[in-house]
Amino acid sequence: MARLPIKTAMKVEKEFLGKTFDDFLLRPQRGLVSSRRQVDLTSRLSRHYDLSLPIVSANMDSVTGGVMAQALALEGGVGIIHRGMSIEEQAREVGQIKRSHGYIVEKPFCLPRNATIREARLFTRKHHITGILIEEALGSQRLAGLLSNRDMPWFEGHEDRRVEEFMTPVDRLVTGSPGISMAEAERMMFERRIEKLPLVDKDRHIRGLISKKDLILTRQRPYSSKDKKGRLLVGAAVGAHGDYLERAAELIHGGADILVIDIAHGHSDVMKKAVEAFRKRFAETELICGNVGTGEGAAFLKELGADGIKVGIGPGRGCRTRLETASGVPQLQAIREAWCAIEDSVPLIADGGIKDDKDIFMALICGASSVMLGSMLSGTDEAPGHVIVDPASGQKKKLYRGMTSPQAVLEVLYDTEHPEDLEEALATPAEGQEMQVPYKGSVVDVLRRIRGHLASSVSYAGGGTLCEVRAKVVRDPMSYLIVLSEASRRESYER
């Protein structure tokens, strides 16, 4: 192992110095699987969470809102909802994902029986639901009935009538006990031909709700990323100063499984103070920190108690840090250096520089446990923003921007209660940029393509699981990788 000329003498193989994804090829091994469908791609996200597809969507306002995070979780990855919105809005996005799918909705939305049809319509639109449990009185949590979309009159003249006139009353409802098994609930719903099963105790107090569509989804997508209660996994980003602890508290209350303290330079005293304050209040919350680009930085975050570490200084398409500051580390060297410093004691998330699907595999076998994607997922239907049409070419596009671009910074801080933050941001030269990217359709198609190519890569590497292949390559990468000359790089990657 060659030693780098830095004070702590972090180790990295000399072949990785100054190198990134296009500088290597994998030496093919004997294939052992008859079909790539047999390949298991499960890998670690953080200390306590695994992903069946090790893809994380970046916490950028042009990449991950609630819709993207839900799509990622359903496909086996996880989304990190950006913080470029109010605390209330971000917590609401998290809450909607936690309610969207699950074995049991523990706190279903309710309206009192004296609510109007107008109120019920607005309520279903606001919360994206198709049925409402009706309680005897506001806040009583005592079941009075169920109002579904098909029960509500849509013709004029009924807006001010009460929901109790149209709901299915409790004495005609099929209900279950709070401790019912999923198998029993599914059998009961099939036999009685019902879509929703309210769970009530002996005093008729509402203890949850089971939806038929969630039971079906569980069977159809067993690889989805879920918590112990069967709800979709979701993460959210916070900053490192200002109201970040207040934001964190609301996100945790809303159900966020993972929080990310995300700043441009994670190997810093700013990060140290932020993590120490965070841990004093939220000791049990899964925390990912970043970004760092060196072994020193990874060791620093490990010592702070991070459950996952984001690696990448300036490789992203929307980032200008290297151009403006000359600071950074070639991304594959950064990943390898971070792994050599801490190995698998804390999972690494490779963040940035991914242009092609093969880069994901290279990042994983060289030290990362998962990969964060930004530009590769932008331009999809699920990414925030509208499709625009280039008047010259007629090509459909969407906006993609780094979170330190002037546009993103201004939008995040426009309504801030701390004007000094806005003044400081305006006085600081930008290290991000905004651009247009081609419209790509659904992110589901992108993720399934990635899944297929990753599975093929595992097969070429002579394994049946990603973990198996990673375990052998990460310990001795130069027995499996070929360093490319300029000519072989052109032969391999220029088309």
Secondary structure, DSSP 8 states (H G I E B T S, - for coil): --B-SSTT--B--GGGTT--GGGEEE-------S-GGG-B--EESSSS-EESS-EEE---TTT-SHHHHHHHHHTT-EEEE-SSS-HHHHHHHHHHHHHHS-S-BSS--EEETT-BHHHHHHHHHHHT-SEEEEESSTT--BEEEEEEGGGS--STT-TTSBGGGTSEEGGGS--B-TT--HHHHHHHHHHHT-SEEEEE-TT-BEEEEEEHHHHHHHHH-TTS-B-TTS-B--EEEE-SSTTHHHHHHHHHHHT-SEEEEE-S--SSHHHHHHHHHHHHH-TTSEEEEEEE-SHHHHHHHHHHT-SEEEE-SS-STTB-HHHHH-----HHHHHHHHHHHHTTSS-EEEES---SHHHHHHHHHTT-SEEEESTTTTTBTTSSS--EE-TTT--EEEEEE-TTSHHHHHHHHTT-S-HHHHHHHHHS---B-EEEEE--B-HHHHHHHHHHHHHHHHHHTT-SBHHHHHHHHHHSGGGTEEE--HHHHHHHH--
